[in-house]
Amino acid sequence: MKYIRELVRELVHKHGTSNPMDLAKFENIHVEFDFYEETKGYFIKIDEIKYIVINQLLNEFLMLFVIAHELGHALMHSNNTYIMKYEKGIYHTDSHETFITNNIYEREANYFAVLLLRSYFQAYENSLPSELLEILNAYSNIKEGFDL
Ligand SMILES: [Zn+2]
């Protein structure tokens, strides 16, 4: 997972921001918003153009996390899959990879998002918004090797 840490560091350095929305823009990834009942968001690539679609009903912190998570897919997994969609608590993918591989992708995207948002909120280190902390903790709780 060290390479994800490197990726986040390089990305933040390259663009001078750790705001997931700005990073998506600088990386030519389109961010769209839509209404969904179950789907938090997904990444999709159509004709080599990358899109992140976010459920605009999410609260601002979860929305930020989902954008960061999908940005992770867009930067790390866009060659492996066409679409990754979070629905009813599980991620669906139409790639031909196995579930285990999909699970690895999800863990990588979560790790990417956690690192990026910790960087984004660095100034608040000891006073992260509690809503954000809850989300980060929920998604940081992921196996060994994810030393944050
Ligand atoms: Zn995902």
Residues whose N, C-alpha, C, O or C-beta is under 5 A from the ligand:
A	BS01	ZN	M84 Y91 E106 A109
